[in-house]
Amino acid sequence: MAERNDSAPCAVRLRIEDYPYAADGLLVWSSTEEWIRDYVTLYYPNNDCILEDEELQGWWMEVRTKDHVDKKDEGWWPTMDSPESLVRMLTTKIWIASGHHAAVNFGQYDFTGYVPNQPCLARKLSQVIPNSRGCFGILWLRRVSRR
């Protein structure tokens, strides 16, 4: 939860001040956005450059109509008509693939790596092998303790 505040470092003031994910995430977001803005303005200095780039417009059309077929007619899709809209879209995509993904997924091993939380990991290891008659049987593998 945040509210716009132009005097804050990232132009956003967090309502919950002791929220490390949000505080660190804002720093990552703003530095990513700054880098993307510098890069985009190097190649797309004005709106006409964005509108005339057929590959960029084709890619954006494909994102909306083929990648999200079920949402292609929604009115909330941003238009790709200015360097700022490209910066916002790229920042969002990069954030989702980096900071957001890391925050959501890195904690999974702490839970799933602990065997009592994953009873399926406690089963005996087995291997399906053919026997002499061509039928398949199960060979139970014993865990060998190393001393």
TORTI-651895 format. One record per residue: residue number from 1; x, y, z of N, C-alpha, C, O, CB in turn; residue in three letters. Coordinates in steps of 0.2 Angstrom, whole numbers, plus 5000, padded with zeros to 4 digits. Glycine has a CB too. Layout:
<recs>
pos/nX/nY/nZ/caX/caY/caZ/cX/cY/cZ/oX/oY/oZ/cbX/cbY/cbZ/code
NUM/X/Y/Z/X/Y/Z/X/Y/Z/X/Y/Z/X/Y/Z/ALA
...
</recs>
This chain:
<recs>
pos/nX/nY/nZ/caX/caY/caZ/cX/cY/cZ/oX/oY/oZ/cbX/cbY/cbZ/code
1/5004/4994/5000/5000/5000/5000/5004/5006/5000/5009/5007/5004/4995/5000/5006/MET
2/5003/5010/4995/5007/5016/4994/5003/5022/4992/4997/5021/4989/5013/5015/4990/ALA
3/5005/5028/4993/5002/5034/4990/5007/5038/4986/5013/5038/4989/4998/5038/4995/GLU
4/5005/5042/4981/5010/5046/4978/5012/5052/4982/5008/5055/4985/5006/5049/4971/ARG
5/5019/5053/4982/5022/5058/4985/5028/5060/4982/5033/5057/4982/5024/5056/4993/ASN
6/5028/5066/4978/5033/5068/4974/5039/5070/4978/5045/5070/4975/5031/5074/4970/ASP
7/5039/5071/4984/5045/5073/4988/5049/5066/4990/5054/5067/4993/5043/5077/4994/SER
8/5046/5061/4990/5049/5054/4992/5054/5052/4987/5053/5054/4981/5044/5049/4993/ALA
9/5059/5048/4989/5064/5046/4984/5061/5043/4978/5064/5044/4972/5069/5042/4987/PRO
10/5057/5039/4978/5054/5035/4973/5047/5038/4970/5043/5035/4967/5053/5028/4974/CYS
11/5045/5044/4973/5039/5047/4971/5033/5043/4974/5027/5045/4972/5038/5048/4964/ALA
12/5034/5039/4979/5029/5035/4982/5031/5035/4990/5037/5034/4992/5028/5028/4979/VAL
13/5026/5036/4994/5027/5035/5001/5023/5028/5003/5017/5028/5002/5024/5041/5005/ARG
14/5026/5024/5006/5023/5018/5009/5019/5019/5015/5021/5023/5019/5029/5012/5010/LEU
15/5013/5016/5015/5009/5017/5021/5011/5013/5027/5011/5014/5033/5002/5015/5019/ARG
16/5014/5007/5025/5018/5003/5030/5025/5004/5029/5028/5002/5025/5016/4995/5029/ILE
17/5028/5007/5034/5035/5009/5033/5040/5003/5034/5045/5003/5031/5037/5015/5039/GLU
18/5038/4999/5039/5043/4993/5040/5040/4987/5035/5038/4982/5038/5043/4991/5047/ASP
19/5041/4988/5029/5039/4983/5024/5045/4982/5019/5045/4985/5014/5033/4985/5020/TYR
20/5050/4978/5021/5056/4977/5017/5055/4976/5010/5059/4978/5005/5061/4972/5020/PRO
21/5050/4971/5008/5049/4969/5001/5047/4976/4997/5050/4977/4992/5044/4964/5001/TYR
22/5043/4980/5000/5041/4986/4996/5046/4991/4996/5047/4994/4991/5034/4989/5000/ALA
23/5050/4992/5001/5055/4997/5001/5061/4995/4997/5063/4999/4993/5058/4998/5009/ALA
24/5063/4989/4997/5068/4987/4992/5066/4986/4985/5069/4988/4980/5071/4980/4995/ASP
25/5059/4984/4985/5056/4984/4978/5056/4990/4974/5057/4991/4968/5050/4980/4978/GLY
26/5054/4995/4978/5054/5002/4975/5061/5004/4973/5061/5008/4968/5051/5007/4980/LEU
27/5066/5003/4976/5073/5005/4974/5075/5001/4968/5077/5004/4963/5078/5003/4980/LEU
28/5073/4995/4968/5074/4991/4961/5070/4993/4956/5073/4994/4950/5073/4983/4963/VAL
29/5064/4995/4957/5059/4997/4952/5062/5004/4949/5062/5005/4943/5052/4998/4955/TRP
30/5064/5008/4953/5066/5015/4951/5072/5015/4947/5073/5019/4943/5066/5020/4957/SER
31/5077/5011/4950/5083/5010/4946/5082/5007/4939/5085/5009/4934/5089/5007/4950/SER
32/5078/5002/4939/5076/4999/4933/5073/5003/4928/5075/5004/4922/5072/4992/4934/THR
33/5068/5007/4931/5065/5012/4926/5069/5018/4924/5069/5020/4918/5059/5015/4930/GLU
34/5074/5020/4928/5079/5025/4926/5083/5022/4920/5085/5026/4915/5083/5027/4932/GLU
35/5086/5016/4921/5090/5013/4916/5086/5012/4909/5089/5014/4904/5093/5006/4918/TRP
36/5080/5010/4910/5076/5009/4904/5074/5016/4900/5075/5016/4894/5069/5005/4906/ILE
37/5073/5021/4904/5071/5027/4902/5077/5030/4898/5077/5033/4892/5069/5032/4907/ARG
38/5083/5029/4901/5089/5032/4897/5090/5028/4891/5092/5031/4886/5096/5030/4902/ASP
39/5089/5021/4891/5090/5017/4885/5085/5019/4879/5086/5020/4874/5090/5010/4887/TYR
40/5078/5019/4882/5073/5021/4877/5074/5028/4874/5073/5028/4868/5066/5020/4880/VAL
41/5076/5033/4878/5076/5039/4875/5082/5040/4870/5082/5044/4866/5077/5044/4880/THR
42/5087/5035/4871/5092/5035/4866/5090/5033/4859/5092/5036/4854/5098/5030/4868/LEU
43/5085/5028/4859/5083/5026/4852/5076/5029/4850/5075/5029/4844/5083/5018/4852/TYR
44/5072/5031/4855/5066/5034/4853/5065/5041/4856/5062/5041/4862/5060/5029/4856/TYR
45/5068/5046/4853/5068/5052/4857/5061/5056/4857/5060/5060/4860/5073/5057/4853/PRO
46/5057/5054/4852/5050/5057/4852/5044/5052/4850/5046/5046/4849/5050/5063/4847/ASN
47/5038/5054/4850/5033/5050/4849/5032/5047/4842/5031/5041/4841/5026/5053/4850/ASN
48/5035/5051/4837/5034/5048/4830/5039/5042/4829/5037/5038/4826/5037/5054/4826/ASP
49/5044/5042/4833/5049/5036/4832/5046/5030/4835/5046/5025/4832/5055/5037/4836/CYS
50/5042/5030/4840/5038/5025/4843/5033/5023/4838/5032/5017/4836/5035/5026/4849/ILE
51/5029/5027/4835/5023/5026/4831/5026/5023/4824/5022/5019/4821/5019/5032/4830/LEU
52/5031/5025/4822/5034/5023/4815/5038/5016/4815/5039/5014/4810/5038/5028/4812/GLU
53/5039/5014/4821/5043/5008/4822/5038/5002/4821/5035/5000/4826/5047/5007/4829/ASP
54/5038/4999/4815/5034/4994/4813/5035/4987/4817/5030/4984/4819/5034/4992/4806/GLU
55/5041/4986/4819/5042/4980/4823/5040/4981/4830/5037/4976/4833/5050/4978/4823/GLU
56/5041/4986/4833/5039/4988/4840/5031/4987/4840/5028/4984/4844/5041/4994/4842/LEU
57/5028/4991/4835/5021/4991/4835/5018/4984/4834/5013/4982/4837/5018/4995/4830/GLN
58/5021/4980/4830/5019/4973/4828/5020/4968/4834/5016/4964/4836/5023/4970/4822/GLY
59/5025/4969/4838/5027/4966/4844/5021/4967/4849/5019/4963/4852/5034/4967/4847/TRP
60/5020/4974/4850/5015/4976/4855/5008/4973/4853/5004/4971/4857/5015/4983/4856/TRP
61/5006/4973/4847/5000/4970/4844/5000/4963/4846/4995/4960/4848/4999/4971/4837/MET
62/5005/4959/4845/5006/4952/4846/5005/4951/4854/5002/4946/4856/5012/4949/4844/GLU
63/5008/4955/4858/5007/4954/4865/5000/4954/4867/4998/4950/4871/5011/4959/4869/VAL
64/4996/4959/4864/4989/4960/4866/4985/4955/4863/4980/4953/4867/4987/4967/4864/ARG
65/4986/4953/4857/4981/4949/4853/4982/4942/4853/4978/4938/4853/4980/4952/4846/THR
66/4989/4940/4854/4990/4933/4853/4992/4930/4860/4991/4924/4862/4996/4932/4848/LYS
67/4996/4934/4864/4998/4931/4870/4993/4931/4875/4993/4927/4880/5004/4935/4873/ASP
68/4988/4936/4874/4982/4937/4879/4976/4937/4875/4972/4942/4875/4983/4943/4883/HIS
69/4975/4931/4872/4969/4931/4867/4962/4932/4871/4958/4936/4869/4968/4924/4864/VAL
70/4962/4930/4877/4956/4931/4881/4955/4938/4883/4949/4940/4885/4956/4926/4887/ASP
71/4960/4942/4883/4960/4949/4886/4961/4954/4880/4962/4960/4881/4965/4950/4891/LYS
72/4961/4952/4874/4963/4956/4868/4958/4962/4867/4960/4967/4865/4964/4952/4862/LYS
73/4952/4961/4869/4947/4967/4868/4946/4971/4874/4941/4975/4874/4941/4964/4866/ASP
74/4950/4970/4879/4949/4974/4885/4951/4981/4884/4956/4983/4880/4953/4971/4891/GLU
75/4948/4986/4887/4950/4993/4886/4955/4996/4890/4958/5001/4889/4944/4997/4888/GLY
76/4958/4992/4895/4963/4994/4899/4970/4993/4896/4975/4995/4899/4963/4990/4906/TRP
77/4971/4990/4890/4978/4990/4887/4980/4997/4886/4977/5001/4883/4977/4985/4881/TRP
78/4987/4998/4888/4990/5004/4887/4991/5005/4879/4993/5000/4876/4996/5005/4891/PRO
79/4992/5011/4877/4994/5012/4870/5001/5012/4869/5004/5015/4874/4990/5018/4866/THR
80/5004/5010/4864/5011/5011/4863/5012/5017/4858/5013/5016/4852/5015/5004/4860/MET
81/5012/5023/4861/5012/5029/4857/5017/5034/4859/5017/5039/4856/5005/5032/4857/ASP
82/5021/5032/4864/5026/5037/4867/5032/5034/4870/5031/5028/4872/5023/5042/4871/SER
83/5037/5037/4870/5043/5034/4874/5041/5032/4881/5043/5027/4884/5049/5038/4874/PRO
84/5037/5036/4884/5035/5035/4891/5031/5029/4892/5032/5025/4897/5031/5041/4894/GLU
85/5026/5028/4887/5022/5022/4888/5027/5015/4887/5025/5010/4890/5017/5022/4882/SER
86/5032/5016/4882/5036/5010/4882/5040/5009/4888/5042/5003/4890/5041/5012/4876/LEU
87/5043/5015/4891/5046/5014/4897/5042/5011/4903/5044/5006/4906/5049/5021/4900/VAL
88/5036/5013/4903/5031/5010/4909/5030/5002/4907/5031/4998/4912/5025/5013/4909/ARG
89/5029/5001/4901/5028/4994/4899/5034/4989/4900/5034/4984/4903/5025/4993/4892/MET
90/5040/4992/4898/5046/4988/4899/5048/4987/4906/5050/4982/4909/5052/4991/4895/LEU
91/5047/4992/4910/5048/4992/4917/5044/4987/4921/5046/4983/4925/5047/4999/4920/THR
92/5038/4987/4919/5033/4982/4922/5035/4975/4920/5035/4970/4924/5026/4983/4920/THR
93/5037/4974/4914/5039/4967/4912/5045/4965/4915/5046/4959/4917/5039/4967/4904/LYS
94/5050/4969/4915/5056/4967/4918/5056/4966/4926/5059/4962/4929/5062/4973/4917/ILE
95/5051/4970/4929/5050/4969/4936/5047/4963/4938/5049/4959/4942/5046/4975/4939/TRP
96/5042/4961/4934/5039/4954/4935/5044/4949/4934/5043/4944/4938/5033/4954/4930/ILE
97/5048/4949/4929/5053/4944/4928/5059/4944/4932/5062/4939/4933/5055/4944/4920/ALA
98/5060/4949/4936/5065/4949/4941/5063/4950/4948/5063/4945/4951/5070/4955/4939/SER
99/5062/4956/4950/5061/4957/4957/5055/4954/4960/5055/4951/4965/5060/4964/4958/GLY
100/5049/4954/4956/5043/4951/4958/5044/4943/4959/5042/4940/4963/5037/4953/4954/HIS
101/5047/4940/4953/5048/4933/4953/5052/4931/4959/5051/4926/4962/5051/4931/4946/HIS
102/5057/4934/4960/5062/4932/4965/5058/4933/4972/5059/4928/4976/5068/4937/4966/ALA
103/5055/4938/4973/5051/4938/4980/5046/4933/4981/5045/4931/4986/5048/4945/4980/ALA
104/5043/4931/4975/5037/4926/4976/5040/4919/4976/5037/4915/4980/5032/4927/4970/VAL
105/5045/4918/4973/5047/4911/4972/5053/4909/4976/5054/4903/4978/5049/4910/4965/ASN
106/5058/4913/4978/5064/4911/4982/5062/4908/4989/5066/4904/4991/5068/4917/4983/PHE
107/5056/4910/4991/5055/4907/4998/5052/4900/4998/5051/4897/5003/5050/4911/5001/GLY
108/5051/4897/4992/5047/4891/4991/5052/4885/4994/5049/4880/4997/5046/4890/4984/GLN
109/5058/4885/4993/5063/4880/4995/5063/4879/5002/5063/4874/5005/5070/4881/4992/TYR
110/5062/4885/5006/5062/4884/5013/5057/4880/5016/5057/4877/5021/5062/4891/5016/ASP
111/5051/4880/5012/5045/4876/5014/5046/4869/5011/5045/4864/5015/5039/4880/5012/PHE
112/5047/4869/5005/5046/4863/5001/5053/4858/5002/5052/4852/5001/5045/4863/4994/THR
113/5058/4861/5004/5064/4857/5005/5064/4854/5012/5068/4849/5013/5070/4862/5005/GLY
114/5060/4855/5016/5059/4852/5023/5054/4846/5022/5048/4847/5021/5056/4857/5028/TYR
115/5057/4840/5022/5053/4834/5021/5047/4833/5024/5042/4831/5020/5058/4828/5022/VAL
116/5046/4835/5030/5039/4834/5033/5034/4838/5030/5028/4837/5030/5039/4836/5041/PRO
117/5036/4844/5026/5031/4848/5023/5029/4845/5016/5024/4847/5013/5034/4855/5022/ASN
118/5033/4840/5014/5032/4837/5007/5032/4829/5008/5037/4826/5007/5037/4839/5002/GLN
119/5027/4826/5011/5027/4819/5012/5028/4815/5006/5031/4809/5007/5020/4817/5015/PRO
120/5027/4817/5000/5029/4813/4994/5036/4812/4994/5038/4807/4991/5026/4816/4988/CYS
121/5040/4816/4997/5047/4815/4997/5050/4810/5002/5055/4807/5001/5051/4822/4998/LEU
122/5045/4808/5006/5047/4803/5011/5046/4796/5009/5048/4791/5013/5043/4804/5018/ALA
123/5044/4795/5003/5042/4788/5001/5049/4784/4999/5054/4788/4998/5037/4788/4995/ARG
124/5048/4778/4998/5054/4774/4996/5055/4776/4988/5051/4777/4984/5053/4767/4997/LYS
125/5062/4776/4986/5063/4777/4979/5062/4771/4976/5063/4765/4978/5070/4779/4978/LEU
126/5059/4771/4970/5057/4765/4966/5059/4766/4959/5060/4771/4957/5050/4763/4967/SER
127/5060/4760/4956/5062/4760/4949/5058/4755/4945/5058/4749/4948/5069/4760/4948/GLN
128/5055/4756/4940/5051/4751/4936/5056/4748/4931/5059/4751/4927/5045/4754/4932/VAL
129/5056/4741/4931/5061/4737/4927/5057/4731/4924/5053/4729/4927/5067/4735/4931/ILE
130/5059/4729/4918/5056/4723/4915/5060/4717/4918/5065/4717/4920/5057/4723/4908/PRO
131/5055/4712/4919/5058/4706/4922/5060/4701/4916/5059/4703/4910/5053/4702/4927/ASN
132/5061/4695/4918/5063/4690/4913/5057/4688/4908/5059/4686/4902/5066/4684/4916/SER
133/5051/4689/4910/5046/4687/4906/5043/4693/4902/5038/4693/4898/5040/4684/4910/ARG
134/5047/4699/4902/5045/4705/4899/5040/4709/4902/5037/4714/4900/5042/4703/4892/GLY
135/5038/4707/4908/5033/4711/4912/5037/4716/4916/5043/4715/4918/5029/4706/4917/CYS
136/5033/4721/4918/5037/4726/4922/5035/4725/4929/5030/4724/4931/5034/4733/4919/PHE
137/5040/4726/4933/5040/4725/4940/5043/4732/4943/5045/4736/4940/5043/4719/4943/GLY
138/5042/4732/4950/5045/4738/4953/5050/4735/4958/5050/4731/4962/5039/4741/4958/ILE
139/5056/4739/4957/5062/4737/4961/5062/4743/4966/5063/4749/4965/5068/4737/4957/LEU
140/5062/4741/4973/5062/4746/4978/5070/4747/4980/5073/4742/4981/5058/4743/4984/TRP
141/5072/4753/4979/5079/4754/4981/5080/4756/4988/5076/4760/4991/5081/4760/4976/LEU
142/5085/4753/4991/5086/4754/4998/5091/4760/4999/5095/4761/4995/5089/4748/5002/ARG
143/5089/4765/5003/5094/4770/5005/5100/4767/5008/5099/4764/5013/5090/4776/5009/ARG
144/5105/4769/5006/5112/4766/5009/5114/4772/5013/5116/4778/5011/5117/4764/5004/VAL
145/5115/4771/5019/5118/4776/5024/5125/4776/5023/5129/4770/5023/5116/4775/5031/SER
146/5128/4781/5023/5136/4782/5022/5138/4784/5029/5136/4789/5032/5138/4787/5017/ARG
147/5143/4780/5031/5146/4781/5038/5153/4782/5037/5156/4783/5042/5145/4775/5042/ARG
</recs>
